[in-house]
């Protein structure tokens, strides 16, 4: 699945993995060597995340039910926690630097295409 910013048409990821089962959501990217260009992890449902146990920074989008960006974090380092975003329903984790490269910001809508 691909993730696209509908405002500017830029692709955030060409290989979106989905974590829906509780165990997959809890583990997330822990133990991975990194997220590579074009990869992303879409955690649903989700209102907050942590990077405890991770070895690399990530960009993070908190999305509402309409996949609109309600908050973002650029280059979130390992061993950090986010606050809970009550308006968020899912989280998209991306390689660090993706949000800057794609000019993605709060208020943008992300579409997911098979």
Jmol script that loads the backbone (N, CA, C; Angstrom):
load data "model"
ATOM      1  N   UNK A   1       0.835  -1.163   0.000  1.00  0.00           N
ATOM      2  CA  UNK A   1       0.000   0.000   0.000  1.00  0.00           C
ATOM      3  C   UNK A   1       0.895   1.246   0.000  1.00  0.00           C
ATOM      4  N   UNK A   2       0.437   2.291  -0.655  1.00  0.00           N
ATOM      5  CA  UNK A   2       1.168   3.559  -0.745  1.00  0.00           C
ATOM      6  C   UNK A   2       0.484   4.617   0.126  1.00  0.00           C
ATOM      7  N   UNK A   3       1.258   5.576   0.610  1.00  0.00           N
ATOM      8  CA  UNK A   3       0.722   6.714   1.361  1.00  0.00           C
ATOM      9  C   UNK A   3       1.072   7.984   0.603  1.00  0.00           C
ATOM     10  N   UNK A   4       0.046   8.791   0.301  1.00  0.00           N
ATOM     11  CA  UNK A   4       0.226  10.015  -0.480  1.00  0.00           C
ATOM     12  C   UNK A   4      -0.338  11.215   0.271  1.00  0.00           C
ATOM     13  N   UNK A   5       0.335  12.347   0.147  1.00  0.00           N
ATOM     14  CA  UNK A   5      -0.180  13.606   0.675  1.00  0.00           C
ATOM     15  C   UNK A   5      -1.111  14.173  -0.388  1.00  0.00           C
ATOM     16  N   UNK A   6      -2.408  14.293  -0.072  1.00  0.00           N
ATOM     17  CA  UNK A   6      -3.370  14.728  -1.097  1.00  0.00           C
ATOM     18  C   UNK A   6      -3.224  16.215  -1.431  1.00  0.00           C
ATOM     19  N   UNK A   7      -2.641  17.020  -0.538  1.00  0.00           N
ATOM     20  CA  UNK A   7      -2.472  18.450  -0.810  1.00  0.00           C
ATOM     21  C   UNK A   7      -1.470  18.699  -1.930  1.00  0.00           C
ATOM     22  N   UNK A   8      -0.349  17.984  -1.902  1.00  0.00           N
ATOM     23  CA  UNK A   8       0.698  18.258  -2.885  1.00  0.00           C
ATOM     24  C   UNK A   8       1.019  17.060  -3.786  1.00  0.00           C
ATOM     25  N   UNK A   9       0.360  15.929  -3.577  1.00  0.00           N
ATOM     26  CA  UNK A   9       0.566  14.754  -4.423  1.00  0.00           C
ATOM     27  C   UNK A   9       1.854  13.999  -4.164  1.00  0.00           C
ATOM     28  N   UNK A  10       2.610  14.389  -3.141  1.00  0.00           N
ATOM     29  CA  UNK A  10       3.894  13.726  -2.876  1.00  0.00           C
ATOM     30  C   UNK A  10       3.678  12.408  -2.147  1.00  0.00           C
ATOM     31  N   UNK A  11       4.480  11.424  -2.538  1.00  0.00           N
ATOM     32  CA  UNK A  11       4.416  10.096  -1.925  1.00  0.00           C
ATOM     33  C   UNK A  11       5.260  10.066  -0.658  1.00  0.00           C
ATOM     34  N   UNK A  12       4.619   9.670   0.445  1.00  0.00           N
ATOM     35  CA  UNK A  12       5.339   9.516   1.706  1.00  0.00           C
ATOM     36  C   UNK A  12       5.960   8.137   1.810  1.00  0.00           C
ATOM     37  N   UNK A  13       5.262   7.127   1.280  1.00  0.00           N
ATOM     38  CA  UNK A  13       5.757   5.748   1.360  1.00  0.00           C
ATOM     39  C   UNK A  13       5.149   4.919   0.237  1.00  0.00           C
ATOM     40  N   UNK A  14       5.947   4.006  -0.292  1.00  0.00           N
ATOM     41  CA  UNK A  14       5.467   3.093  -1.333  1.00  0.00           C
ATOM     42  C   UNK A  14       5.204   1.698  -0.768  1.00  0.00           C
ATOM     43  N   UNK A  15       5.638   1.465   0.480  1.00  0.00           N
ATOM     44  CA  UNK A  15       5.463   0.161   1.121  1.00  0.00           C
ATOM     45  C   UNK A  15       4.991   0.381   2.561  1.00  0.00           C
ATOM     46  N   UNK A  16       3.672   0.550   2.729  1.00  0.00           N
ATOM     47  CA  UNK A  16       3.099   0.778   4.054  1.00  0.00           C
ATOM     48  C   UNK A  16       2.699  -0.565   4.664  1.00  0.00           C
ATOM     49  N   UNK A  17       3.310  -0.876   5.792  1.00  0.00           N
ATOM     50  CA  UNK A  17       2.942  -2.062   6.557  1.00  0.00           C
ATOM     51  C   UNK A  17       1.897  -1.643   7.584  1.00  0.00           C
ATOM     52  N   UNK A  18       0.943  -2.517   7.873  1.00  0.00           N
ATOM     53  CA  UNK A  18      -0.143  -2.186   8.793  1.00  0.00           C
ATOM     54  C   UNK A  18      -0.010  -3.023  10.062  1.00  0.00           C
ATOM     55  N   UNK A  19      -0.123  -2.363  11.209  1.00  0.00           N
ATOM     56  CA  UNK A  19      -0.120  -3.042  12.506  1.00  0.00           C
ATOM     57  C   UNK A  19      -1.487  -2.828  13.144  1.00  0.00           C
ATOM     58  N   UNK A  20      -2.319  -3.873  13.142  1.00  0.00           N
ATOM     59  CA  UNK A  20      -3.663  -3.785  13.719  1.00  0.00           C
ATOM     60  C   UNK A  20      -3.840  -4.690  14.931  1.00  0.00           C
ATOM     61  N   UNK A  21      -3.140  -5.822  14.937  1.00  0.00           N
ATOM     62  CA  UNK A  21      -3.251  -6.728  16.087  1.00  0.00           C
ATOM     63  C   UNK A  21      -2.527  -6.102  17.278  1.00  0.00           C
ATOM     64  N   UNK A  22      -3.025  -6.332  18.468  1.00  0.00           N
ATOM     65  CA  UNK A  22      -2.460  -5.730  19.671  1.00  0.00           C
ATOM     66  C   UNK A  22      -0.963  -6.007  19.796  1.00  0.00           C
ATOM     67  N   UNK A  23      -0.534  -7.228  19.534  1.00  0.00           N
ATOM     68  CA  UNK A  23       0.888  -7.559  19.654  1.00  0.00           C
ATOM     69  C   UNK A  23       1.712  -6.803  18.607  1.00  0.00           C
ATOM     70  N   UNK A  24       1.209  -6.680  17.385  1.00  0.00           N
ATOM     71  CA  UNK A  24       1.924  -5.944  16.342  1.00  0.00           C
ATOM     72  C   UNK A  24       2.016  -4.458  16.686  1.00  0.00           C
ATOM     73  N   UNK A  25       0.945  -3.916  17.258  1.00  0.00           N
ATOM     74  CA  UNK A  25       0.940  -2.504  17.647  1.00  0.00           C
ATOM     75  C   UNK A  25       1.906  -2.251  18.794  1.00  0.00           C
ATOM     76  N   UNK A  26       1.993  -3.195  19.731  1.00  0.00           N
ATOM     77  CA  UNK A  26       2.892  -3.029  20.879  1.00  0.00           C
ATOM     78  C   UNK A  26       4.359  -3.111  20.459  1.00  0.00           C
ATOM     79  N   UNK A  27       4.677  -4.032  19.566  1.00  0.00           N
ATOM     80  CA  UNK A  27       6.066  -4.225  19.127  1.00  0.00           C
ATOM     81  C   UNK A  27       6.483  -3.148  18.134  1.00  0.00           C
ATOM     82  N   UNK A  28       5.616  -2.825  17.189  1.00  0.00           N
ATOM     83  CA  UNK A  28       5.927  -1.782  16.212  1.00  0.00           C
ATOM     84  C   UNK A  28       7.262  -2.004  15.527  1.00  0.00           C
ATOM     85  N   UNK A  29       8.162  -1.055  15.675  1.00  0.00           N
ATOM     86  CA  UNK A  29       9.468  -1.110  15.011  1.00  0.00           C
ATOM     87  C   UNK A  29      10.599  -1.553  15.939  1.00  0.00           C
ATOM     88  N   UNK A  30      10.258  -1.961  17.153  1.00  0.00           N
ATOM     89  CA  UNK A  30      11.280  -2.405  18.101  1.00  0.00           C
ATOM     90  C   UNK A  30      11.999  -3.621  17.528  1.00  0.00           C
ATOM     91  N   UNK A  31      13.328  -3.590  17.601  1.00  0.00           N
ATOM     92  CA  UNK A  31      14.147  -4.696  17.100  1.00  0.00           C
ATOM     93  C   UNK A  31      14.521  -4.564  15.639  1.00  0.00           C
ATOM     94  N   UNK A  32      13.943  -3.615  14.946  1.00  0.00           N
ATOM     95  CA  UNK A  32      14.279  -3.397  13.532  1.00  0.00           C
ATOM     96  C   UNK A  32      15.549  -2.558  13.430  1.00  0.00           C
ATOM     97  N   UNK A  33      16.252  -2.707  12.312  1.00  0.00           N
ATOM     98  CA  UNK A  33      17.465  -1.926  12.077  1.00  0.00           C
ATOM     99  C   UNK A  33      17.163  -0.522  11.584  1.00  0.00           C
ATOM    100  N   UNK A  34      15.963  -0.318  11.059  1.00  0.00           N
ATOM    101  CA  UNK A  34      15.587   1.005  10.570  1.00  0.00           C
ATOM    102  C   UNK A  34      14.391   0.918   9.651  1.00  0.00           C
ATOM    103  N   UNK A  35      13.873   2.065   9.325  1.00  0.00           N
ATOM    104  CA  UNK A  35      12.867   2.187   8.270  1.00  0.00           C
ATOM    105  C   UNK A  35      13.614   2.742   7.076  1.00  0.00           C
ATOM    106  N   UNK A  36      13.479   2.108   5.959  1.00  0.00           N
ATOM    107  CA  UNK A  36      14.209   2.537   4.782  1.00  0.00           C
ATOM    108  C   UNK A  36      13.325   3.391   3.886  1.00  0.00           C
ATOM    109  N   UNK A  37      13.933   4.122   2.990  1.00  0.00           N
ATOM    110  CA  UNK A  37      13.189   4.997   2.087  1.00  0.00           C
ATOM    111  C   UNK A  37      12.035   4.229   1.446  1.00  0.00           C
ATOM    112  N   UNK A  38      10.859   4.807   1.529  1.00  0.00           N
ATOM    113  CA  UNK A  38       9.686   4.183   0.943  1.00  0.00           C
ATOM    114  C   UNK A  38       8.894   3.308   1.900  1.00  0.00           C
ATOM    115  N   UNK A  39       9.451   2.995   3.073  1.00  0.00           N
ATOM    116  CA  UNK A  39       8.752   2.155   4.041  1.00  0.00           C
ATOM    117  C   UNK A  39       8.013   3.013   5.062  1.00  0.00           C
ATOM    118  N   UNK A  40       6.949   2.436   5.628  1.00  0.00           N
ATOM    119  CA  UNK A  40       6.210   3.087   6.706  1.00  0.00           C
ATOM    120  C   UNK A  40       5.464   2.024   7.491  1.00  0.00           C
ATOM    121  N   UNK A  41       5.131   2.364   8.739  1.00  0.00           N
ATOM    122  CA  UNK A  41       4.298   1.505   9.571  1.00  0.00           C
ATOM    123  C   UNK A  41       3.070   2.308   9.979  1.00  0.00           C
ATOM    124  N   UNK A  42       1.888   1.784   9.624  1.00  0.00           N
ATOM    125  CA  UNK A  42       0.620   2.433   9.957  1.00  0.00           C
ATOM    126  C   UNK A  42       0.012   1.669  11.119  1.00  0.00           C
ATOM    127  N   UNK A  43      -0.059   2.306  12.282  1.00  0.00           N
ATOM    128  CA  UNK A  43      -0.564   1.673  13.496  1.00  0.00           C
ATOM    129  C   UNK A  43      -2.010   2.130  13.697  1.00  0.00           C
ATOM    130  N   UNK A  44      -2.909   1.147  13.718  1.00  0.00           N
ATOM    131  CA  UNK A  44      -4.327   1.484  13.891  1.00  0.00           C
ATOM    132  C   UNK A  44      -5.045   0.456  14.734  1.00  0.00           C
ATOM    133  N   UNK A  45      -5.776   0.920  15.737  1.00  0.00           N
ATOM    134  CA  UNK A  45      -5.900   2.299  16.212  1.00  0.00           C
ATOM    135  C   UNK A  45      -4.689   2.690  17.055  1.00  0.00           C
ATOM    136  N   UNK A  46      -4.511   4.006  17.223  1.00  0.00           N
ATOM    137  CA  UNK A  46      -3.373   4.495  18.000  1.00  0.00           C
ATOM    138  C   UNK A  46      -3.529   5.994  18.258  1.00  0.00           C
ATOM    139  N   UNK A  47      -3.229   6.411  19.485  1.00  0.00           N
ATOM    140  CA  UNK A  47      -3.317   7.821  19.871  1.00  0.00           C
ATOM    141  C   UNK A  47      -2.006   8.357  20.451  1.00  0.00           C
ATOM    142  N   UNK A  48      -1.046   7.470  20.720  1.00  0.00           N
ATOM    143  CA  UNK A  48       0.263   7.881  21.226  1.00  0.00           C
ATOM    144  C   UNK A  48       1.260   6.773  20.929  1.00  0.00           C
ATOM    145  N   UNK A  49       2.535   7.131  20.908  1.00  0.00           N
ATOM    146  CA  UNK A  49       3.570   6.126  20.642  1.00  0.00           C
ATOM    147  C   UNK A  49       4.766   6.347  21.562  1.00  0.00           C
ATOM    148  N   UNK A  50       5.672   5.382  21.532  1.00  0.00           N
ATOM    149  CA  UNK A  50       6.965   5.508  22.200  1.00  0.00           C
ATOM    150  C   UNK A  50       8.028   4.949  21.265  1.00  0.00           C
ATOM    151  N   UNK A  51       9.254   5.366  21.500  1.00  0.00           N
ATOM    152  CA  UNK A  51      10.375   4.823  20.719  1.00  0.00           C
ATOM    153  C   UNK A  51      11.364   4.099  21.644  1.00  0.00           C
ATOM    154  N   UNK A  52      10.861   3.640  22.774  1.00  0.00           N
ATOM    155  CA  UNK A  52      11.699   2.895  23.722  1.00  0.00           C
ATOM    156  C   UNK A  52      12.094   1.560  23.081  1.00  0.00           C
ATOM    157  N   UNK A  53      13.381   1.276  23.077  1.00  0.00           N
ATOM    158  CA  UNK A  53      13.882   0.044  22.486  1.00  0.00           C
ATOM    159  C   UNK A  53      14.236   0.171  21.006  1.00  0.00           C
ATOM    160  N   UNK A  54      13.954   1.324  20.422  1.00  0.00           N
ATOM    161  CA  UNK A  54      14.308   1.522  19.009  1.00  0.00           C
ATOM    162  C   UNK A  54      15.730   2.063  18.918  1.00  0.00           C
ATOM    163  N   UNK A  55      16.326   1.886  17.745  1.00  0.00           N
ATOM    164  CA  UNK A  55      17.716   2.286  17.550  1.00  0.00           C
ATOM    165  C   UNK A  55      17.881   3.406  16.530  1.00  0.00           C
ATOM    166  N   UNK A  56      16.785   4.014  16.105  1.00  0.00           N
ATOM    167  CA  UNK A  56      16.859   5.023  15.046  1.00  0.00           C
ATOM    168  C   UNK A  56      15.706   6.015  15.214  1.00  0.00           C
ATOM    169  N   UNK A  57      15.893   7.247  14.737  1.00  0.00           N
ATOM    170  CA  UNK A  57      14.816   8.235  14.805  1.00  0.00           C
ATOM    171  C   UNK A  57      13.780   7.992  13.706  1.00  0.00           C
ATOM    172  N   UNK A  58      12.569   8.500  13.936  1.00  0.00           N
ATOM    173  CA  UNK A  58      11.494   8.369  12.950  1.00  0.00           C
ATOM    174  C   UNK A  58      10.712   9.680  12.863  1.00  0.00           C
ATOM    175  N   UNK A  59      10.032   9.872  11.742  1.00  0.00           N
ATOM    176  CA  UNK A  59       9.027  10.915  11.599  1.00  0.00           C
ATOM    177  C   UNK A  59       7.682  10.277  11.913  1.00  0.00           C
ATOM    178  N   UNK A  60       6.778  11.047  12.525  1.00  0.00           N
ATOM    179  CA  UNK A  60       5.508  10.501  12.990  1.00  0.00           C
ATOM    180  C   UNK A  60       4.352  11.417  12.600  1.00  0.00           C
ATOM    181  N   UNK A  61       3.293  10.821  12.066  1.00  0.00           N
ATOM    182  CA  UNK A  61       2.054  11.544  11.787  1.00  0.00           C
ATOM    183  C   UNK A  61       0.931  10.947  12.614  1.00  0.00           C
ATOM    184  N   UNK A  62       0.223  11.781  13.334  1.00  0.00           N
ATOM    185  CA  UNK A  62      -0.983  11.380  14.048  1.00  0.00           C
ATOM    186  C   UNK A  62      -2.159  11.786  13.170  1.00  0.00           C
ATOM    187  N   UNK A  63      -2.974  10.809  12.790  1.00  0.00           N
ATOM    188  CA  UNK A  63      -4.065  11.030  11.842  1.00  0.00           C
ATOM    189  C   UNK A  63      -5.417  10.835  12.509  1.00  0.00           C
ATOM    190  N   UNK A  64      -6.411  11.657  12.113  1.00  0.00           N
ATOM    191  CA  UNK A  64      -7.761  11.479  12.635  1.00  0.00           C
ATOM    192  C   UNK A  64      -8.517  10.456  11.787  1.00  0.00           C
ATOM    193  N   UNK A  65      -9.820  10.314  12.023  1.00  0.00           N
ATOM    194  CA  UNK A  65     -10.622   9.314  11.300  1.00  0.00           C
ATOM    195  C   UNK A  65     -10.684   9.563   9.794  1.00  0.00           C
ATOM    196  N   UNK A  66     -10.443  10.812   9.381  1.00  0.00           N
ATOM    197  CA  UNK A  66     -10.441  11.159   7.957  1.00  0.00           C
ATOM    198  C   UNK A  66      -9.034  11.167   7.372  1.00  0.00           C
ATOM    199  N   UNK A  67      -8.071  10.638   8.125  1.00  0.00           N
ATOM    200  CA  UNK A  67      -6.648  10.604   7.740  1.00  0.00           C
ATOM    201  C   UNK A  67      -6.051  12.004   7.567  1.00  0.00           C
ATOM    202  N   UNK A  68      -6.599  12.952   8.311  1.00  0.00           N
ATOM    203  CA  UNK A  68      -6.055  14.307   8.334  1.00  0.00           C
ATOM    204  C   UNK A  68      -5.002  14.365   9.433  1.00  0.00           C
ATOM    205  N   UNK A  69      -3.892  15.034   9.178  1.00  0.00           N
ATOM    206  CA  UNK A  69      -2.804  15.159  10.154  1.00  0.00           C
ATOM    207  C   UNK A  69      -3.239  16.102  11.274  1.00  0.00           C
ATOM    208  N   UNK A  70      -3.331  15.546  12.493  1.00  0.00           N
ATOM    209  CA  UNK A  70      -3.681  16.370  13.647  1.00  0.00           C
ATOM    210  C   UNK A  70      -2.434  16.793  14.421  1.00  0.00           C
ATOM    211  N   UNK A  71      -1.344  16.067  14.230  1.00  0.00           N
ATOM    212  CA  UNK A  71      -0.066  16.423  14.843  1.00  0.00           C
ATOM    213  C   UNK A  71       1.042  15.657  14.132  1.00  0.00           C
ATOM    214  N   UNK A  72       2.264  16.190  14.199  1.00  0.00           N
ATOM    215  CA  UNK A  72       3.407  15.501  13.604  1.00  0.00           C
ATOM    216  C   UNK A  72       4.626  15.697  14.490  1.00  0.00           C
ATOM    217  N   UNK A  73       5.559  14.765  14.374  1.00  0.00           N
ATOM    218  CA  UNK A  73       6.847  14.850  15.063  1.00  0.00           C
ATOM    219  C   UNK A  73       7.923  14.513  14.041  1.00  0.00           C
ATOM    220  N   UNK A  74       8.871  15.409  13.878  1.00  0.00           N
ATOM    221  CA  UNK A  74       9.973  15.148  12.954  1.00  0.00           C
ATOM    222  C   UNK A  74      11.177  14.631  13.728  1.00  0.00           C
ATOM    223  N   UNK A  75      11.797  13.592  13.164  1.00  0.00           N
ATOM    224  CA  UNK A  75      13.023  13.014  13.704  1.00  0.00           C
ATOM    225  C   UNK A  75      12.931  12.735  15.210  1.00  0.00           C
ATOM    226  N   UNK A  76      11.878  12.036  15.592  1.00  0.00           N
ATOM    227  CA  UNK A  76      11.705  11.648  16.996  1.00  0.00           C
ATOM    228  C   UNK A  76      12.776  10.627  17.360  1.00  0.00           C
ATOM    229  N   UNK A  77      13.623  10.954  18.342  1.00  0.00           N
ATOM    230  CA  UNK A  77      14.734  10.058  18.667  1.00  0.00           C
ATOM    231  C   UNK A  77      14.279   8.831  19.466  1.00  0.00           C
ATOM    232  N   UNK A  78      15.144   7.819  19.554  1.00  0.00           N
ATOM    233  CA  UNK A  78      14.844   6.650  20.388  1.00  0.00           C
ATOM    234  C   UNK A  78      14.651   7.044  21.852  1.00  0.00           C
ATOM    235  N   UNK A  79      13.909   6.207  22.563  1.00  0.00           N
ATOM    236  CA  UNK A  79      13.676   6.340  24.002  1.00  0.00           C
ATOM    237  C   UNK A  79      12.896   7.602  24.373  1.00  0.00           C
ATOM    238  N   UNK A  80      11.881   7.887  23.567  1.00  0.00           N
ATOM    239  CA  UNK A  80      10.996   9.020  23.854  1.00  0.00           C
ATOM    240  C   UNK A  80       9.543   8.548  23.859  1.00  0.00           C
ATOM    241  N   UNK A  81       8.679   9.350  24.477  1.00  0.00           N
ATOM    242  CA  UNK A  81       7.240   9.112  24.508  1.00  0.00           C
ATOM    243  C   UNK A  81       6.537  10.335  23.938  1.00  0.00           C
ATOM    244  N   UNK A  82       5.408  10.123  23.290  1.00  0.00           N
ATOM    245  CA  UNK A  82       4.583  11.263  22.887  1.00  0.00           C
ATOM    246  C   UNK A  82       3.437  11.381  23.883  1.00  0.00           C
ATOM    247  N   UNK A  83       2.815  12.508  23.867  1.00  0.00           N
ATOM    248  CA  UNK A  83       1.591  12.635  24.655  1.00  0.00           C
ATOM    249  C   UNK A  83       0.479  11.930  23.890  1.00  0.00           C
ATOM    250  N   UNK A  84      -0.665  11.785  24.514  1.00  0.00           N
ATOM    251  CA  UNK A  84      -1.822  11.191  23.861  1.00  0.00           C
ATOM    252  C   UNK A  84      -2.573  12.287  23.103  1.00  0.00           C
ATOM    253  N   UNK A  85      -2.831  12.037  21.833  1.00  0.00           N
ATOM    254  CA  UNK A  85      -3.579  12.979  21.002  1.00  0.00           C
ATOM    255  C   UNK A  85      -4.991  12.439  20.852  1.00  0.00           C
ATOM    256  N   UNK A  86      -5.923  13.023  21.587  1.00  0.00           N
ATOM    257  CA  UNK A  86      -7.286  12.517  21.637  1.00  0.00           C
ATOM    258  C   UNK A  86      -7.983  12.549  20.276  1.00  0.00           C
ATOM    259  N   UNK A  87      -7.596  13.480  19.401  1.00  0.00           N
ATOM    260  CA  UNK A  87      -8.211  13.570  18.075  1.00  0.00           C
ATOM    261  C   UNK A  87      -7.646  12.538  17.102  1.00  0.00           C
ATOM    262  N   UNK A  88      -6.533  11.924  17.453  1.00  0.00           N
ATOM    263  CA  UNK A  88      -5.904  10.935  16.565  1.00  0.00           C
ATOM    264  C   UNK A  88      -6.628   9.599  16.645  1.00  0.00           C
ATOM    265  N   UNK A  89      -6.658   8.910  15.512  1.00  0.00           N
ATOM    266  CA  UNK A  89      -7.189   7.548  15.504  1.00  0.00           C
ATOM    267  C   UNK A  89      -6.130   6.552  15.037  1.00  0.00           C
ATOM    268  N   UNK A  90      -5.147   7.026  14.268  1.00  0.00           N
ATOM    269  CA  UNK A  90      -4.058   6.167  13.796  1.00  0.00           C
ATOM    270  C   UNK A  90      -2.752   6.953  13.798  1.00  0.00           C
ATOM    271  N   UNK A  91      -1.644   6.222  13.656  1.00  0.00           N
ATOM    272  CA  UNK A  91      -0.319   6.840  13.583  1.00  0.00           C
ATOM    273  C   UNK A  91       0.432   6.236  12.400  1.00  0.00           C
ATOM    274  N   UNK A  92       1.094   7.091  11.642  1.00  0.00           N
ATOM    275  CA  UNK A  92       1.945   6.650  10.538  1.00  0.00           C
ATOM    276  C   UNK A  92       3.391   6.968  10.902  1.00  0.00           C
ATOM    277  N   UNK A  93       4.226   5.913  11.010  1.00  0.00           N
ATOM    278  CA  UNK A  93       5.643   6.075  11.324  1.00  0.00           C
ATOM    279  C   UNK A  93       6.437   5.963  10.026  1.00  0.00           C
ATOM    280  N   UNK A  94       7.334   6.926   9.827  1.00  0.00           N
ATOM    281  CA  UNK A  94       8.079   7.060   8.570  1.00  0.00           C
ATOM    282  C   UNK A  94       9.569   7.232   8.849  1.00  0.00           C
ATOM    283  N   UNK A  95      10.414   6.999   7.840  1.00  0.00           N
ATOM    284  CA  UNK A  95      11.838   7.271   8.028  1.00  0.00           C
ATOM    285  C   UNK A  95      12.065   8.746   8.365  1.00  0.00           C
ATOM    286  N   UNK A  96      13.023   9.010   9.245  1.00  0.00           N
ATOM    287  CA  UNK A  96      13.354  10.388   9.604  1.00  0.00           C
ATOM    288  C   UNK A  96      13.689  11.179   8.338  1.00  0.00           C
ATOM    289  N   UNK A  97      13.144  12.372   8.255  1.00  0.00           N
ATOM    290  CA  UNK A  97      13.384  13.247   7.108  1.00  0.00           C
ATOM    291  C   UNK A  97      12.267  13.232   6.081  1.00  0.00           C
ATOM    292  N   UNK A  98      11.355  12.265   6.165  1.00  0.00           N
ATOM    293  CA  UNK A  98      10.280  12.145   5.171  1.00  0.00           C
ATOM    294  C   UNK A  98       9.344  13.348   5.189  1.00  0.00           C
ATOM    295  N   UNK A  99       8.973  13.828   6.367  1.00  0.00           N
ATOM    296  CA  UNK A  99       8.029  14.941   6.449  1.00  0.00           C
ATOM    297  C   UNK A  99       8.603  16.204   5.827  1.00  0.00           C
ATOM    298  N   UNK A 100       9.866  16.448   6.049  1.00  0.00           N
ATOM    299  CA  UNK A 100      10.527  17.610   5.448  1.00  0.00           C
ATOM    300  C   UNK A 100      10.599  17.471   3.926  1.00  0.00           C
ATOM    301  N   UNK A 101      11.007  16.299   3.451  1.00  0.00           N
ATOM    302  CA  UNK A 101      11.134  16.073   2.005  1.00  0.00           C
ATOM    303  C   UNK A 101       9.801  16.188   1.270  1.00  0.00           C
ATOM    304  N   UNK A 102       8.731  15.754   1.919  1.00  0.00           N
ATOM    305  CA  UNK A 102       7.414  15.750   1.262  1.00  0.00           C
ATOM    306  C   UNK A 102       6.573  16.976   1.623  1.00  0.00           C
ATOM    307  N   UNK A 103       7.149  17.856   2.446  1.00  0.00           N
ATOM    308  CA  UNK A 103       6.467  19.086   2.864  1.00  0.00           C
ATOM    309  C   UNK A 103       5.103  18.783   3.494  1.00  0.00           C
ATOM    310  N   UNK A 104       5.062  17.716   4.292  1.00  0.00           N
ATOM    311  CA  UNK A 104       3.822  17.300   4.947  1.00  0.00           C
ATOM    312  C   UNK A 104       3.704  18.024   6.280  1.00  0.00           C
ATOM    313  N   UNK A 105       2.495  18.534   6.558  1.00  0.00           N
ATOM    314  CA  UNK A 105       2.293  19.325   7.764  1.00  0.00           C
ATOM    315  C   UNK A 105       0.894  19.122   8.337  1.00  0.00           C
ATOM    316  N   UNK A 106       0.696  19.673   9.506  1.00  0.00           N
ATOM    317  CA  UNK A 106      -0.593  19.593  10.184  1.00  0.00           C
ATOM    318  C   UNK A 106      -1.686  20.125   9.270  1.00  0.00           C
ATOM    319  N   UNK A 107      -2.799  19.389   9.205  1.00  0.00           N
ATOM    320  CA  UNK A 107      -3.916  19.777   8.354  1.00  0.00           C
ATOM    321  C   UNK A 107      -3.956  19.053   7.026  1.00  0.00           C
ATOM    322  N   UNK A 108      -2.823  18.513   6.577  1.00  0.00           N
ATOM    323  CA  UNK A 108      -2.796  17.745   5.323  1.00  0.00           C
ATOM    324  C   UNK A 108      -3.586  16.453   5.497  1.00  0.00           C
ATOM    325  N   UNK A 109      -4.090  15.927   4.384  1.00  0.00           N
ATOM    326  CA  UNK A 109      -4.779  14.643   4.403  1.00  0.00           C
ATOM    327  C   UNK A 109      -3.902  13.620   3.690  1.00  0.00           C
ATOM    328  N   UNK A 110      -3.809  12.438   4.289  1.00  0.00           N
ATOM    329  CA  UNK A 110      -3.010  11.349   3.723  1.00  0.00           C
ATOM    330  C   UNK A 110      -3.963  10.320   3.134  1.00  0.00           C
ATOM    331  N   UNK A 111      -3.721   9.924   1.892  1.00  0.00           N
ATOM    332  CA  UNK A 111      -4.529   8.866   1.293  1.00  0.00           C
ATOM    333  C   UNK A 111      -3.683   7.608   1.208  1.00  0.00           C
ATOM    334  N   UNK A 112      -4.354   6.475   1.398  1.00  0.00           N
ATOM    335  CA  UNK A 112      -3.694   5.165   1.339  1.00  0.00           C
ATOM    336  C   UNK A 112      -4.272   4.434   0.131  1.00  0.00           C
ATOM    337  N   UNK A 113      -3.367   4.046  -0.800  1.00  0.00           N
ATOM    338  CA  UNK A 113      -3.763   3.478  -2.079  1.00  0.00           C
ATOM    339  C   UNK A 113      -3.130   2.097  -2.216  1.00  0.00           C
ATOM    340  N   UNK A 114      -3.964   1.104  -2.593  1.00  0.00           N
ATOM    341  CA  UNK A 114      -3.444  -0.257  -2.823  1.00  0.00           C
ATOM    342  C   UNK A 114      -2.611  -0.293  -4.078  1.00  0.00           C
TER     343      UNK A 114
END
end "model"
wireframe off; spacefill off
backbone 0.3
color backbone group
